[in-house]
Amino acid sequence: MNAHDSAWAQHSLLASRRREFLGAPLHALTMAETLAIADEAMALRRPLHHVVVNVAKLVNMRKNAELQEDVATADVINVDGIGVLWGARLCGVEFPERVAGVDIMINLLGLCAQRGYRPYLLGAEQSVLNAVRMRLARDHPGLVVAGMRNGYFNPEDETAIVEAINASEADCLLVAMPTPRKERFLKRYRNELAPSFVMGVGGSFDVYGGKVARAPKLIQAAGLEWLFRVAQEPRRLWRRYYDTNTAYAGLLFQELWNRQRRRNVNS
């Protein structure tokens, strides 16, 4: 298959897998399919912008038109949160599985090591980046990291940072900054960034570098990963999760109510 046919096949796959849930566009993809898409983009040097959507982002997208546009215009949009997966299925919108951003990042770094791709890491604290560098040296000794830059910079520094990323000849860019900052950065510089695959990874550097513990698998499967995070930083996180989870529950109830009313009208 030549590059043109490959691009058309990928476009057709993504078009056929695009869904909508509570106003958010999402792709019904597995982890394996997502990684294959990223691999192909880097192999063929084809630009691909990736984002994930969890409960908090879905709620904030409804209040922030700029964030809504930044997410909706991405090429690949995965279901990150178990709450989004369950809510969508409850409303009859099927997705094969949760594809968490931190798991994509970890698998992508492994893919880079196997295939010789060079990642650039942008964001988080410098101490976290140093910890990530050390873990990468243990996990993937042959991986060449194109560059690293912490996330503490001013808007006027962004042009120089984009130039440094491009000069590094990186194949992919991982941006570990909060929402909506990372979405805005990637959307703003999408046409200028040279790395083929660009992705926002939020707090994933903190997890991979060991600053933040990730919930055990059983807690993740039970949909209580958010509670595990609150338990680690209650004063900082309880209000955020309370607000977004409450708002999401309201949106979900309204969606289910509206669907039931439409069924009653049509019956």
C-alpha positions in Angstrom: 0.0 0.0 0.0 1.5 3.4 -1.0 1.4 6.5 1.2 -1.7 7.9 -0.6 -3.7 4.7 -0.1 -2.5 4.4 3.5 -3.7 7.9 4.2 -7.1 7.2 2.6 -7.5 4.0 4.6 -6.7 5.8 7.8 -9.1 8.6 7.0 -11.8 6.1 6.2 -11.2 4.2 9.5 -11.4 7.4 11.6 -14.5 8.6 9.8 -16.3 5.3 10.4 -15.3 5.2 14.0 -16.2 8.8 14.9 -19.0 9.1 17.5 -20.6 11.8 19.5 -21.5 11.8 23.2 -22.9 14.7 25.1 -21.6 17.0 22.4 -18.1 15.6 22.5 -16.6 13.9 19.3 -14.9 10.7 20.1 -13.4 7.8 18.2 -14.3 4.2 18.9 -10.8 2.7 18.9 -8.9 0.1 20.8 -5.4 0.7 22.2 -3.9 -1.4 19.5 -5.6 0.6 16.8 -4.6 3.9 18.3 -1.0 2.8 18.5 -1.1 1.5 14.9 -2.4 4.9 13.8 0.4 6.7 15.7 3.0 4.3 14.3 1.8 4.9 10.7 1.8 8.7 11.1 5.4 8.7 12.3 6.6 6.2 9.7 5.1 8.2 6.9 5.9 11.6 8.4 2.2 12.5 8.3 0.9 15.1 10.8 -1.5 13.7 13.4 -3.0 15.5 16.4 -4.2 13.3 19.2 -6.3 14.1 22.3 -8.1 12.2 25.0 -11.4 13.1 26.7 -12.3 12.3 30.3 -15.2 13.4 32.5 -13.6 16.7 33.5 -12.7 17.7 30.0 -16.1 16.7 28.6 -17.8 18.9 31.2 -15.4 21.8 30.6 -15.8 21.6 26.8 -19.5 22.5 27.3 -18.5 25.7 29.1 -15.4 26.6 27.0 -16.0 27.1 23.3 -12.2 27.4 22.6 -11.5 24.0 24.4 -14.4 22.5 22.4 -12.9 23.6 19.2 -9.4 22.5 20.2 -10.6 19.0 20.9 -13.1 18.7 18.0 -10.5 19.6 15.4 -8.0 16.9 16.6 -7.5 14.0 14.3 -7.8 11.2 16.9 -9.9 11.6 20.1 -9.8 8.7 22.5 -12.1 7.8 25.5 -9.7 8.4 28.5 -12.1 8.2 31.5 -14.0 5.1 32.6 -16.9 7.4 33.5 -17.1 8.6 29.9 -17.0 4.9 28.7 -19.8 3.8 31.0 -21.9 6.9 30.4 -21.7 6.5 26.7 -22.6 2.9 26.8 -25.5 3.7 29.1 -26.8 6.1 26.4 -26.4 3.5 23.6 -23.1 4.9 22.2 -20.7 1.9 22.0 -17.0 2.1 22.5 -14.7 -1.0 22.5 -12.7 0.0 25.6 -11.1 2.8 27.6 -7.9 4.0 26.0 -6.3 6.0 28.9 -3.8 8.8 28.0 -1.2 7.6 30.4 -1.3 4.1 28.9 -1.1 5.4 25.4 2.0 7.4 26.4 3.7 4.5 28.1 3.0 2.2 25.1 4.1 5.0 22.7 7.4 5.3 24.4 7.9 1.6 24.0 7.0 1.8 20.4 9.5 4.6 19.9 12.2 2.5 21.4 11.3 -0.5 19.2 11.0 1.5 16.0 13.7 4.1 16.5 11.4 7.1 16.8 12.6 10.1 18.8 10.1 11.6 21.3 10.2 15.2 22.6 8.9 15.7 26.2 7.4 19.1 27.0 5.8 20.0 30.4 5.8 19.1 34.1 8.4 20.2 36.6 12.1 19.9 35.9 12.5 17.4 38.8 9.8 15.2 37.2 11.4 15.4 33.8 14.7 14.3 35.4 12.9 11.3 37.0 11.3 10.4 33.6 14.7 10.5 31.9 16.1 8.1 34.5 13.2 5.7 34.2 13.3 5.8 30.4 17.0 4.9 30.6 16.1 1.8 32.7 13.0 0.8 30.7 14.3 1.6 27.2 18.1 1.9 27.2 18.2 2.3 23.4 15.6 5.1 23.2 16.9 8.4 21.9 15.0 11.3 23.5 15.0 14.2 21.0 14.7 16.8 23.8 13.0 17.8 27.0 11.6 21.1 28.3 9.7 21.8 31.5 6.3 23.3 31.4 7.1 26.5 33.3 7.4 29.2 30.6 5.6 32.4 29.6 3.5 32.9 26.4 6.3 35.0 24.9 8.7 31.9 25.2 6.4 29.7 23.0 7.9 30.6 19.6 11.4 29.8 20.8 10.2 26.5 22.3 8.4 25.5 19.0 11.7 26.3 17.1 13.7 24.1 19.6 11.2 21.2 19.2 11.4 21.5 15.4 15.2 21.7 15.5 15.4 18.5 17.6 14.0 16.5 14.6 11.6 14.7 17.0 9.1 12.2 15.5 6.5 12.8 18.3 5.7 15.4 20.9 4.2 14.7 24.3 2.8 17.7 26.1 2.3 17.3 29.9 0.4 20.5 30.8 -3.0 21.0 32.3 -6.3 21.4 30.4 -6.9 23.7 28.6 -3.4 24.9 28.3 -2.0 21.9 26.4 -5.0 21.7 24.0 -4.5 25.4 23.2 -0.8 25.1 22.7 -1.1 22.1 20.3 -4.0 23.8 18.4 -2.2 27.1 18.1 1.0 25.6 16.8 -0.4 22.6 15.0 0.7 23.8 11.5 4.1 24.9 12.7 5.2 21.8 14.7 7.4 19.4 12.8 6.9 16.2 14.9 4.4 13.9 13.1 2.5 12.7 16.1 1.5 15.3 18.8 -0.4 14.5 21.9 -1.4 16.1 25.2 -0.6 13.8 28.1 -1.7 15.9 31.1 -0.2 14.5 34.4 1.3 11.4 32.8 4.9 12.5 33.3 4.1 12.8 37.1 2.9 9.2 37.0 5.7 7.8 34.9 8.3 9.7 36.9 6.9 8.5 40.3 5.7 11.8 41.7 2.1 10.6 41.7 1.0 7.0 42.3 -1.5 5.5 39.9 -4.5 3.6 41.2 -4.3 -0.2 41.2 -6.0 -2.0 38.4 -9.0 -3.1 40.5 -9.7 0.5 41.5 -9.4 1.6 37.9 -11.8 -1.1 36.8 -14.3 -0.1 39.5 -14.3 3.5 38.2 -12.8 4.9 41.4 -9.4 6.2 40.0 -10.6 9.7 40.7 -11.2 8.9 44.4 -7.7 7.4 44.6 -6.3 10.7 43.2 -8.4 12.8 45.7 -7.1 10.7 48.6 -3.5 11.6 47.5 -4.2 15.4 47.3 -7.5 16.0 49.1 -7.2 19.7 49.7 -6.2 20.5 46.1 -8.5 18.0 44.2 -11.7 17.4 46.2 -13.5 20.4 44.9 -12.5 19.9 41.3 -13.7 16.3 41.2 -16.9 17.2 43.2 -17.8 19.9 40.7 -17.1 18.0 37.5 -18.6 14.7 38.7 -21.7 16.4 39.9 -22.0 18.3 36.6 -21.4 15.1 34.6 -24.1 13.2 36.6 -26.5 16.0 35.7 -25.7 15.9 32.0 -26.0 12.2 31.9 -29.4 12.2 33.7 -30.6 14.9 31.3 -29.4 12.9 28.3 -31.1 9.7 29.5 -34.3 11.6 30.2 -34.3 13.2 26.8 -33.7 9.8 25.1 -36.6 8.2 27.1 -38.9 11.1 26.1 -38.0 10.6 22.4 -38.7 6.9 22.6 -42.1 7.6 24.2 -43.0 10.1 21.5 -41.9 7.6 18.7 -43.7 4.6 20.3 
